[in-house]
Amino acid sequence: MSSNKKGGDECFLPVQKDPRFWEMPERERKIDECFQSMFHDKRFTEKYTVDKRGRPINQTSTEDLKRFYIVSSSDDEEGVKSKKKKEVKEKLEVVEKEVKVEKEVKVEKEVKVEKEVKVEKDVKAEGPPPERGVRVKEEDE
């Protein structure tokens, strides 16, 4: 037995090469404007009450169509662009808030450090300040 490049048996080689058994691509399909009525017309709408495994659901075929297809019209493109703009604005606002909070925290830390330095200077500077140009020598009694 000779092994093929993908591995497995030679008997499955025709199945591997047959495009009917290939996986479907993950991209969404675009629908022209002339078929846009399919999303609004009642002839294309069915209401599901039970899914394929018998569980109760409230879903329509229109929701499935909207999930699997993109309508290529100028209104929808503008809607998608406006949604993207809104998302970008929201993300920008979140980032700006984070930056603002970080700046406030940084300022608070700086104020704490300044207070600590000031307290340290106050502890060292107990007593009257020495006169300039005169060396102070403490005498032990």
HELIX and SHEET records of a PDB file:
HELIX    1   1 GLU A   10  PHE A   12  5                                   3    
HELIX    2   2 LEU A   13  LYS A   17  1                                   5    
HELIX    3   3 PRO A   19  PHE A   21  5                                   3    
HELIX    4   4 GLU A   33  PHE A   39  5                                   7    
HELIX    5   5 LYS A   42  PHE A   44  5                                   3    
HELIX    6   6 SER A   61  PHE A   68  1                                   8    
HELIX    7   7 SER A   74  LYS A  124  1                                  51    
SHEET    1   A 2 ARG A  29  ILE A  31  0                                        
SHEET    2   A 2 TYR A  69  VAL A  71  1                                        
SHEET    1   B 2 LYS A  47  VAL A  50  0                                        
SHEET    2   B 2 PRO A  56  THR A  60 -1                                        
END                                                                             
